[in-house]
Amino acid sequence: MRMQTLIVAAALAPTLLLAATRTDVGGSFKLTDQSGRAVTDQTYHGKPALLYFGFSSCPDVCPTDLARMARIARQTQQATGVALTPIFVTVDPERDTPAKLKPYVAVFGKDFVGLTGTPAQIKGITDKYHVFYKKVPYGKQGQYTMDHSTFMFLLDGKGRYQDHFGRSVDEATVVQRISAELKQTGAVAAK
């Protein structure tokens, strides 16, 4: 399964590498947060954000990536003084209810946001970010896992796509790129 995910990610990588010059990545959304509140992309305007797509039943990749996202957000704030909002969007809305997401995202930090929605809402946001996901049956009848892209997206304070980072980009480089982007967009004064 991991090999299949890596193959899909490698196939999508050229498209996402071109995304840095594209304006069709990201956009408006209406979802539900981990407290059951209806939210939109505008709910998070005012602060830059890191956005990651995954699912809470993921045994290894998602928790590893979310812990990494927490470290990157912390290191970026230390380097720039700018707090990023870490946002986790589920690709498994059948299982990831607000009640399930609330304790899950809290493990990674009190500032983490968990978002879910209807299958149509999740398809809408994943289409806007060009995120692959697929339900994969395994084991007993009704059991499944989710294959999905593993990119982390940087959004500016108005929710616009700025950059994305694959798992192979080391944390220091990600922090450097985010810091440079924050300076370029005026979120932090150049030193």
Secondary structure, DSSP 8 states (H G I E B T S, - for coil): -HHHHHHHHHHHHHHHHHGGG-S-S----EEEETTS-EEEGGGGTTS-EEEEEE-TT-SSHHHHHHHHHHHHHHHHHHHHS---EEEEEES-TTT--HHHHHHHHHTT-TT-EEEE--HHHHHHHHHHHT--EEEEE-SSTT-EEEEE---EEEE-TTS-EEEEE-TTS-HHHHHHHHHHHHHHTTSS---
